[in-house]
Amino acid sequence: MATSRLPSRREMDEFYDRFVRSLEQEHWGRFAAVAASGQIELRDSLVDALESFDALPDAITFVFKVGDRAVGRIRSPLRPR
């Protein structure tokens, strides 16, 4: 997935299915910050998920609400693109 453009809805669905769907039964409603490499940080609030972004290794991180199709993409101004 190229980092110079926003991912398509299909790409985001595939990313969710690959890394987050398996968390639904135990973590429904929590927020998952997911690095492009697949490393996941689970948090109870969106704010906490956004703060956990710095713990992830990739410049591009996706944030999902587990079980819902709420999604966002975060790019740190401190990390190279």
Gaussian input, Z-matrix of N, CA and C with variables (Angstrom, degrees):
# hf/3-21g

backbone

0 1
 N
 C     1     B1
 C     2     B2     1     A1
 N     3     B3     2     A2     1     D1
 C     4     B4     3     A3     2     D2
 C     5     B5     4     A4     3     D3
 N     6     B6     5     A5     4     D4
 C     7     B7     6     A6     5     D5
 C     8     B8     7     A7     6     D6
 N     9     B9     8     A8     7     D7
 C    10    B10     9     A9     8     D8
 C    11    B11    10    A10     9     D9
 N    12    B12    11    A11    10    D10
 C    13    B13    12    A12    11    D11
 C    14    B14    13    A13    12    D12
 N    15    B15    14    A14    13    D13
 C    16    B16    15    A15    14    D14
 C    17    B17    16    A16    15    D15
 N    18    B18    17    A17    16    D16
 C    19    B19    18    A18    17    D17
 C    20    B20    19    A19    18    D18
 N    21    B21    20    A20    19    D19
 C    22    B22    21    A21    20    D20
 C    23    B23    22    A22    21    D21
 N    24    B24    23    A23    22    D22
 C    25    B25    24    A24    23    D23
 C    26    B26    25    A25    24    D24
 N    27    B27    26    A26    25    D25
 C    28    B28    27    A27    26    D26
 C    29    B29    28    A28    27    D27
 N    30    B30    29    A29    28    D28
 C    31    B31    30    A30    29    D29
 C    32    B32    31    A31    30    D30
 N    33    B33    32    A32    31    D31
 C    34    B34    33    A33    32    D32
 C    35    B35    34    A34    33    D33
 N    36    B36    35    A35    34    D34
 C    37    B37    36    A36    35    D35
 C    38    B38    37    A37    36    D36
 N    39    B39    38    A38    37    D37
 C    40    B40    39    A39    38    D38
 C    41    B41    40    A40    39    D39
 N    42    B42    41    A41    40    D40
 C    43    B43    42    A42    41    D41
 C    44    B44    43    A43    42    D42
 N    45    B45    44    A44    43    D43
 C    46    B46    45    A45    44    D44
 C    47    B47    46    A46    45    D45
 N    48    B48    47    A47    46    D46
 C    49    B49    48    A48    47    D47
 C    50    B50    49    A49    48    D48
 N    51    B51    50    A50    49    D49
 C    52    B52    51    A51    50    D50
 C    53    B53    52    A52    51    D51
 N    54    B54    53    A53    52    D52
 C    55    B55    54    A54    53    D53
 C    56    B56    55    A55    54    D54
 N    57    B57    56    A56    55    D55
 C    58    B58    57    A57    56    D56
 C    59    B59    58    A58    57    D57
 N    60    B60    59    A59    58    D58
 C    61    B61    60    A60    59    D59
 C    62    B62    61    A61    60    D60
 N    63    B63    62    A62    61    D61
 C    64    B64    63    A63    62    D62
 C    65    B65    64    A64    63    D63
 N    66    B66    65    A65    64    D64
 C    67    B67    66    A66    65    D65
 C    68    B68    67    A67    66    D66
 N    69    B69    68    A68    67    D67
 C    70    B70    69    A69    68    D68
 C    71    B71    70    A70    69    D69
 N    72    B72    71    A71    70    D70
 C    73    B73    72    A72    71    D71
 C    74    B74    73    A73    72    D72
 N    75    B75    74    A74    73    D73
 C    76    B76    75    A75    74    D74
 C    77    B77    76    A76    75    D75
 N    78    B78    77    A77    76    D76
 C    79    B79    78    A78    77    D77
 C    80    B80    79    A79    78    D78
 N    81    B81    80    A80    79    D79
 C    82    B82    81    A81    80    D80
 C    83    B83    82    A82    81    D81
 N    84    B84    83    A83    82    D82
 C    85    B85    84    A84    83    D83
 C    86    B86    85    A85    84    D84
 N    87    B87    86    A86    85    D85
 C    88    B88    87    A87    86    D86
 C    89    B89    88    A88    87    D87
 N    90    B90    89    A89    88    D88
 C    91    B91    90    A90    89    D89
 C    92    B92    91    A91    90    D90
 N    93    B93    92    A92    91    D91
 C    94    B94    93    A93    92    D92
 C    95    B95    94    A94    93    D93
 N    96    B96    95    A95    94    D94
 C    97    B97    96    A96    95    D95
 C    98    B98    97    A97    96    D96
 N    99    B99    98    A98    97    D97
 C   100   B100    99    A99    98    D98
 C   101   B101   100   A100    99    D99
 N   102   B102   101   A101   100   D100
 C   103   B103   102   A102   101   D101
 C   104   B104   103   A103   102   D102
 N   105   B105   104   A104   103   D103
 C   106   B106   105   A105   104   D104
 C   107   B107   106   A106   105   D105
 N   108   B108   107   A107   106   D106
 C   109   B109   108   A108   107   D107
 C   110   B110   109   A109   108   D108
 N   111   B111   110   A110   109   D109
 C   112   B112   111   A111   110   D110
 C   113   B113   112   A112   111   D111
 N   114   B114   113   A113   112   D112
 C   115   B115   114   A114   113   D113
 C   116   B116   115   A115   114   D114
 N   117   B117   116   A116   115   D115
 C   118   B118   117   A117   116   D116
 C   119   B119   118   A118   117   D117
 N   120   B120   119   A119   118   D118
 C   121   B121   120   A120   119   D119
 C   122   B122   121   A121   120   D120
 N   123   B123   122   A122   121   D121
 C   124   B124   123   A123   122   D122
 C   125   B125   124   A124   123   D123
 N   126   B126   125   A125   124   D124
 C   127   B127   126   A126   125   D125
 C   128   B128   127   A127   126   D126
 N   129   B129   128   A128   127   D127
 C   130   B130   129   A129   128   D128
 C   131   B131   130   A130   129   D129
 N   132   B132   131   A131   130   D130
 C   133   B133   132   A132   131   D131
 C   134   B134   133   A133   132   D132
 N   135   B135   134   A134   133   D133
 C   136   B136   135   A135   134   D134
 C   137   B137   136   A136   135   D135
 N   138   B138   137   A137   136   D136
 C   139   B139   138   A138   137   D137
 C   140   B140   139   A139   138   D138
 N   141   B141   140   A140   139   D139
 C   142   B142   141   A141   140   D140
 C   143   B143   142   A142   141   D141
 N   144   B144   143   A143   142   D142
 C   145   B145   144   A144   143   D143
 C   146   B146   145   A145   144   D144
 N   147   B147   146   A146   145   D145
 C   148   B148   147   A147   146   D146
 C   149   B149   148   A148   147   D147
 N   150   B150   149   A149   148   D148
 C   151   B151   150   A150   149   D149
 C   152   B152   151   A151   150   D150
 N   153   B153   152   A152   151   D151
 C   154   B154   153   A153   152   D152
 C   155   B155   154   A154   153   D153
 N   156   B156   155   A155   154   D154
 C   157   B157   156   A156   155   D155
 C   158   B158   157   A157   156   D156
 N   159   B159   158   A158   157   D157
 C   160   B160   159   A159   158   D158
 C   161   B161   160   A160   159   D159
 N   162   B162   161   A161   160   D160
 C   163   B163   162   A162   161   D161
 C   164   B164   163   A163   162   D162
 N   165   B165   164   A164   163   D163
 C   166   B166   165   A165   164   D164
 C   167   B167   166   A166   165   D165
 N   168   B168   167   A167   166   D166
 C   169   B169   168   A168   167   D167
 C   170   B170   169   A169   168   D168
 N   171   B171   170   A170   169   D169
 C   172   B172   171   A171   170   D170
 C   173   B173   172   A172   171   D171
 N   174   B174   173   A173   172   D172
 C   175   B175   174   A174   173   D173
 C   176   B176   175   A175   174   D174
 N   177   B177   176   A176   175   D175
 C   178   B178   177   A177   176   D176
 C   179   B179   178   A178   177   D177
 N   180   B180   179   A179   178   D178
 C   181   B181   180   A180   179   D179
 C   182   B182   181   A181   180   D180
 N   183   B183   182   A182   181   D181
 C   184   B184   183   A183   182   D182
 C   185   B185   184   A184   183   D183
 N   186   B186   185   A185   184   D184
 C   187   B187   186   A186   185   D185
 C   188   B188   187   A187   186   D186
 N   189   B189   188   A188   187   D187
 C   190   B190   189   A189   188   D188
 C   191   B191   190   A190   189   D189
 N   192   B192   191   A191   190   D190
 C   193   B193   192   A192   191   D191
 C   194   B194   193   A193   192   D192
 N   195   B195   194   A194   193   D193
 C   196   B196   195   A195   194   D194
 C   197   B197   196   A196   195   D195
 N   198   B198   197   A197   196   D196
 C   199   B199   198   A198   197   D197
 C   200   B200   199   A199   198   D198
 N   201   B201   200   A200   199   D199
 C   202   B202   201   A201   200   D200
 C   203   B203   202   A202   201   D201
 N   204   B204   203   A203   202   D202
 C   205   B205   204   A204   203   D203
 C   206   B206   205   A205   204   D204
 N   207   B207   206   A206   205   D205
 C   208   B208   207   A207   206   D206
 C   209   B209   208   A208   207   D207
 N   210   B210   209   A209   208   D208
 C   211   B211   210   A210   209   D209
 C   212   B212   211   A211   210   D210
 N   213   B213   212   A212   211   D211
 C   214   B214   213   A213   212   D212
 C   215   B215   214   A214   213   D213
 N   216   B216   215   A215   214   D214
 C   217   B217   216   A216   215   D215
 C   218   B218   217   A217   216   D216
 N   219   B219   218   A218   217   D217
 C   220   B220   219   A219   218   D218
 C   221   B221   220   A220   219   D219
 N   222   B222   221   A221   220   D220
 C   223   B223   222   A222   221   D221
 C   224   B224   223   A223   222   D222
 N   225   B225   224   A224   223   D223
 C   226   B226   225   A225   224   D224
 C   227   B227   226   A226   225   D225
 N   228   B228   227   A227   226   D226
 C   229   B229   228   A228   227   D227
 C   230   B230   229   A229   228   D228
 N   231   B231   230   A230   229   D229
 C   232   B232   231   A231   230   D230
 C   233   B233   232   A232   231   D231
 N   234   B234   233   A233   232   D232
 C   235   B235   234   A234   233   D233
 C   236   B236   235   A235   234   D234
 N   237   B237   236   A236   235   D235
 C   238   B238   237   A237   236   D236
 C   239   B239   238   A238   237   D237
 N   240   B240   239   A239   238   D238
 C   241   B241   240   A240   239   D239
 C   242   B242   241   A241   240   D240

   B1=1.4350
   B2=1.5246
   B3=1.3043
   B4=1.4514
   B5=1.5220
   B6=1.3260
   B7=1.4583
   B8=1.5234
   B9=1.3104
   B10=1.4565
   B11=1.5228
   B12=1.2939
   B13=1.4581
   B14=1.5141
   B15=1.3049
   B16=1.4566
   B17=1.5170
   B18=1.3280
   B19=1.4652
   B20=1.5241
   B21=1.3210
   B22=1.4591
   B23=1.5303
   B24=1.2985
   B25=1.4669
   B26=1.5213
   B27=1.3256
   B28=1.4640
   B29=1.5297
   B30=1.3308
   B31=1.4674
   B32=1.5261
   B33=1.3311
   B34=1.4587
   B35=1.5263
   B36=1.3316
   B37=1.4654
   B38=1.5261
   B39=1.3121
   B40=1.4667
   B41=1.5263
   B42=1.3196
   B43=1.4597
   B44=1.5219
   B45=1.3399
   B46=1.4588
   B47=1.5315
   B48=1.3152
   B49=1.4663
   B50=1.5209
   B51=1.3069
   B52=1.4708
   B53=1.5277
   B54=1.3399
   B55=1.4568
   B56=1.5295
   B57=1.3196
   B58=1.4655
   B59=1.5280
   B60=1.3073
   B61=1.4729
   B62=1.5300
   B63=1.3092
   B64=1.4736
   B65=1.5309
   B66=1.3196
   B67=1.4652
   B68=1.5266
   B69=1.3216
   B70=1.4614
   B71=1.5242
   B72=1.3111
   B73=1.4605
   B74=1.5288
   B75=1.3266
   B76=1.4617
   B77=1.5252
   B78=1.3295
   B79=1.4666
   B80=1.5304
   B81=1.3286
   B82=1.4709
   B83=1.5352
   B84=1.3165
   B85=1.4479
   B86=1.5194
   B87=1.3285
   B88=1.4637
   B89=1.5233
   B90=1.3012
   B91=1.4566
   B92=1.5194
   B93=1.3164
   B94=1.4531
   B95=1.5221
   B96=1.3276
   B97=1.4574
   B98=1.5210
   B99=1.3188
   B100=1.4624
   B101=1.5193
   B102=1.3250
   B103=1.4633
   B104=1.5219
   B105=1.3053
   B106=1.4647
   B107=1.5270
   B108=1.3298
   B109=1.4635
   B110=1.5278
   B111=1.3541
   B112=1.4614
   B113=1.5096
   B114=1.3276
   B115=1.4692
   B116=1.5229
   B117=1.3393
   B118=1.4694
   B119=1.5239
   B120=1.3296
   B121=1.4582
   B122=1.5229
   B123=1.3368
   B124=1.4673
   B125=1.5167
   B126=1.3434
   B127=1.4567
   B128=1.5248
   B129=1.3359
   B130=1.4641
   B131=1.5193
   B132=1.3152
   B133=1.4601
   B134=1.5228
   B135=1.3151
   B136=1.4579
   B137=1.5263
   B138=1.3238
   B139=1.4669
   B140=1.5245
   B141=1.3341
   B142=1.4602
   B143=1.5271
   B144=1.3242
   B145=1.4705
   B146=1.5181
   B147=1.3165
   B148=1.4618
   B149=1.5199
   B150=1.3140
   B151=1.4677
   B152=1.5233
   B153=1.3230
   B154=1.4636
   B155=1.5254
   B156=1.3143
   B157=1.4598
   B158=1.5244
   B159=1.3242
   B160=1.4638
   B161=1.5249
   B162=1.3270
   B163=1.4630
   B164=1.5257
   B165=1.3222
   B166=1.4640
   B167=1.5247
   B168=1.3340
   B169=1.4591
   B170=1.5238
   B171=1.3060
   B172=1.4592
   B173=1.5246
   B174=1.3066
   B175=1.4623
   B176=1.5199
   B177=1.3253
   B178=1.4570
   B179=1.5231
   B180=1.3153
   B181=1.4550
   B182=1.5167
   B183=1.3237
   B184=1.4512
   B185=1.5158
   B186=1.3348
   B187=1.4549
   B188=1.5223
   B189=1.3237
   B190=1.4623
   B191=1.5161
   B192=1.3114
   B193=1.4574
   B194=1.5202
   B195=1.3196
   B196=1.4641
   B197=1.5231
   B198=1.3233
   B199=1.4534
   B200=1.5089
   B201=1.3029
   B202=1.4616
   B203=1.5196
   B204=1.3083
   B205=1.4517
   B206=1.5247
   B207=1.3233
   B208=1.4586
   B209=1.5179
   B210=1.3124
   B211=1.4585
   B212=1.5190
   B213=1.2946
   B214=1.4575
   B215=1.5116
   B216=1.3156
   B217=1.4535
   B218=1.5210
   B219=1.3177
   B220=1.4578
   B221=1.5230
   B222=1.3079
   B223=1.4714
   B224=1.5260
   B225=1.3215
   B226=1.4475
   B227=1.5105
   B228=1.3339
   B229=1.4458
   B230=1.5269
   B231=1.3348
   B232=1.4497
   B233=1.5140
   B234=1.3028
   B235=1.4678
   B236=1.5162
   B237=1.3243
   B238=1.4727
   B239=1.5174
   B240=1.3102
   B241=1.4673
   B242=1.4752
   A1=107.60
   A2=117.33
   A3=121.79
   A4=109.99
   A5=116.73
   A6=120.50
   A7=112.32
   A8=118.95
   A9=121.11
   A10=112.53
   A11=119.02
   A12=123.00
   A13=109.15
   A14=114.98
   A15=118.56
   A16=109.17
   A17=117.53
   A18=119.31
   A19=110.71
   A20=115.29
   A21=120.44
   A22=109.55
   A23=116.20
   A24=121.23
   A25=110.10
   A26=116.88
   A27=121.00
   A28=111.26
   A29=116.47
   A30=120.13
   A31=111.12
   A32=116.98
   A33=120.01
   A34=111.05
   A35=117.12
   A36=120.38
   A37=110.64
   A38=116.91
   A39=120.72
   A40=111.01
   A41=116.76
   A42=121.17
   A43=110.25
   A44=116.50
   A45=121.08
   A46=110.10
   A47=116.19
   A48=120.18
   A49=111.48
   A50=116.75
   A51=120.86
   A52=112.76
   A53=117.47
   A54=119.57
   A55=115.80
   A56=119.05
   A57=120.03
   A58=113.67
   A59=118.47
   A60=121.13
   A61=112.46
   A62=117.72
   A63=120.42
   A64=112.10
   A65=118.67
   A66=122.44
   A67=112.80
   A68=117.48
   A69=121.02
   A70=113.97
   A71=118.85
   A72=120.28
   A73=112.21
   A74=117.62
   A75=120.46
   A76=114.47
   A77=118.06
   A78=119.85
   A79=113.79
   A80=117.58
   A81=121.76
   A82=110.04
   A83=115.90
   A84=121.25
   A85=114.98
   A86=117.66
   A87=120.57
   A88=108.89
   A89=116.87
   A90=121.78
   A91=109.67
   A92=115.44
   A93=121.92
   A94=109.22
   A95=115.68
   A96=121.14
   A97=105.32
   A98=116.44
   A99=120.80
   A100=109.65
   A101=116.21
   A102=121.21
   A103=108.73
   A104=116.76
   A105=121.27
   A106=111.33
   A107=117.46
   A108=122.14
   A109=112.56
   A110=116.98
   A111=120.84
   A112=114.76
   A113=119.62
   A114=121.02
   A115=108.39
   A116=116.53
   A117=121.63
   A118=110.52
   A119=115.29
   A120=123.19
   A121=106.30
   A122=118.03
   A123=122.53
   A124=110.00
   A125=115.83
   A126=121.74
   A127=109.55
   A128=115.89
   A129=121.28
   A130=113.81
   A131=118.13
   A132=120.40
   A133=109.88
   A134=115.24
   A135=120.21
   A136=111.01
   A137=116.46
   A138=120.25
   A139=110.48
   A140=116.47
   A141=119.96
   A142=111.56
   A143=116.71
   A144=120.33
   A145=110.40
   A146=116.65
   A147=119.83
   A148=111.13
   A149=116.84
   A150=120.00
   A151=111.42
   A152=118.23
   A153=120.92
   A154=111.85
   A155=116.01
   A156=122.38
   A157=111.57
   A158=117.86
   A159=120.81
   A160=112.79
   A161=117.47
   A162=120.64
   A163=112.07
   A164=116.82
   A165=121.01
   A166=110.72
   A167=116.86
   A168=120.80
   A169=116.26
   A170=118.87
   A171=120.83
   A172=112.17
   A173=116.11
   A174=121.18
   A175=111.04
   A176=117.75
   A177=121.52
   A178=108.52
   A179=115.32
   A180=121.69
   A181=108.44
   A182=115.97
   A183=122.03
   A184=108.30
   A185=116.52
   A186=121.14
   A187=107.72
   A188=115.27
   A189=121.98
   A190=109.22
   A191=116.75
   A192=121.05
   A193=105.09
   A194=116.60
   A195=121.45
   A196=109.35
   A197=115.58
   A198=122.17
   A199=113.15
   A200=117.36
   A201=122.09
   A202=108.20
   A203=115.92
   A204=118.99
   A205=111.28
   A206=116.06
   A207=119.80
   A208=106.64
   A209=116.55
   A210=119.67
   A211=110.59
   A212=115.00
   A213=120.71
   A214=109.36
   A215=114.74
   A216=120.31
   A217=106.93
   A218=116.74
   A219=121.97
   A220=108.55
   A221=115.46
   A222=120.03
   A223=106.23
   A224=116.64
   A225=120.67
   A226=110.34
   A227=117.70
   A228=119.62
   A229=112.01
   A230=117.15
   A231=121.88
   A232=113.42
   A233=117.92
   A234=121.65
   A235=109.87
   A236=116.47
   A237=118.98
   A238=110.65
   A239=116.31
   A240=120.86
   A241=111.36
   D1=125.25
   D2=-179.35
   D3=-69.35
   D4=143.70
   D5=-179.09
   D6=-94.22
   D7=-5.28
   D8=-176.73
   D9=-86.89
   D10=-2.24
   D11=179.87
   D12=-139.39
   D13=160.81
   D14=175.59
   D15=-72.22
   D16=141.92
   D17=178.21
   D18=-69.64
   D19=153.04
   D20=177.17
   D21=-74.57
   D22=165.82
   D23=176.43
   D24=-57.77
   D25=-41.40
   D26=179.45
   D27=-62.50
   D28=-42.86
   D29=178.72
   D30=-63.78
   D31=-40.33
   D32=178.89
   D33=-67.25
   D34=-39.65
   D35=175.86
   D36=-60.66
   D37=-43.05
   D38=179.37
   D39=-64.96
   D40=-40.23
   D41=178.45
   D42=-63.73
   D43=-44.38
   D44=177.45
   D45=-60.05
   D46=-48.62
   D47=-178.74
   D48=-60.16
   D49=-38.36
   D50=-176.90
   D51=-72.47
   D52=-40.66
   D53=-170.94
   D54=-113.22
   D55=-23.09
   D56=-170.64
   D57=-113.84
   D58=-34.19
   D59=-174.55
   D60=-51.77
   D61=-38.73
   D62=-177.87
   D63=-66.39
   D64=-12.64
   D65=179.95
   D66=-89.28
   D67=-9.15
   D68=-171.85
   D69=-58.56
   D70=-43.96
   D71=-174.98
   D72=-63.03
   D73=-40.61
   D74=-176.56
   D75=-96.43
   D76=-19.29
   D77=-170.96
   D78=-129.89
   D79=24.16
   D80=-178.48
   D81=-53.09
   D82=131.95
   D83=176.72
   D84=90.36
   D85=-13.83
   D86=176.30
   D87=-79.76
   D88=171.91
   D89=-179.87
   D90=-111.04
   D91=134.96
   D92=-179.41
   D93=-115.18
   D94=117.42
   D95=169.94
   D96=-91.10
   D97=121.39
   D98=-173.10
   D99=-123.37
   D100=120.85
   D101=176.29
   D102=-72.18
   D103=154.68
   D104=178.96
   D105=-56.37
   D106=-26.55
   D107=178.34
   D108=-77.48
   D109=-12.88
   D110=179.25
   D111=106.00
   D112=-6.78
   D113=176.62
   D114=-65.92
   D115=137.21
   D116=-173.92
   D117=-123.14
   D118=138.01
   D119=170.42
   D120=-119.74
   D121=118.67
   D122=178.63
   D123=-96.21
   D124=135.76
   D125=179.46
   D126=-139.20
   D127=162.12
   D128=-177.94
   D129=-85.71
   D130=-16.60
   D131=179.79
   D132=-135.73
   D133=159.28
   D134=177.58
   D135=-62.47
   D136=-40.34
   D137=178.99
   D138=-60.21
   D139=-45.49
   D140=178.55
   D141=-63.53
   D142=-38.78
   D143=178.27
   D144=-63.64
   D145=-41.34
   D146=178.64
   D147=-66.49
   D148=-36.51
   D149=177.59
   D150=-69.20
   D151=-30.44
   D152=179.66
   D153=-73.54
   D154=-11.20
   D155=179.56
   D156=-50.28
   D157=-39.79
   D158=-177.70
   D159=-66.92
   D160=-18.94
   D161=178.85
   D162=-79.64
   D163=-11.14
   D164=-177.38
   D165=-93.40
   D166=147.23
   D167=-171.08
   D168=-80.95
   D169=-19.03
   D170=-172.08
   D171=-94.90
   D172=150.72
   D173=177.84
   D174=-67.72
   D175=-29.34
   D176=179.92
   D177=-107.48
   D178=125.49
   D179=179.61
   D180=-130.73
   D181=139.41
   D182=178.16
   D183=-106.51
   D184=146.19
   D185=177.13
   D186=-121.35
   D187=125.04
   D188=178.77
   D189=-121.97
   D190=148.16
   D191=165.70
   D192=-92.52
   D193=118.84
   D194=-174.16
   D195=-62.89
   D196=124.16
   D197=178.82
   D198=96.67
   D199=-23.29
   D200=177.72
   D201=-111.54
   D202=159.49
   D203=178.64
   D204=-94.79
   D205=33.28
   D206=171.80
   D207=-79.63
   D208=129.21
   D209=-174.06
   D210=-146.72
   D211=149.95
   D212=174.17
   D213=-147.79
   D214=161.46
   D215=178.23
   D216=-125.20
   D217=133.35
   D218=-175.28
   D219=-119.31
   D220=135.95
   D221=172.20
   D222=-125.30
   D223=123.04
   D224=179.94
   D225=-74.89
   D226=133.44
   D227=176.13
   D228=-70.61
   D229=-13.50
   D230=-178.66
   D231=-91.28
   D232=-10.95
   D233=-177.86
   D234=-105.56
   D235=146.59
   D236=177.61
   D237=-66.37
   D238=152.30
   D239=-179.29
   D240=-86.86

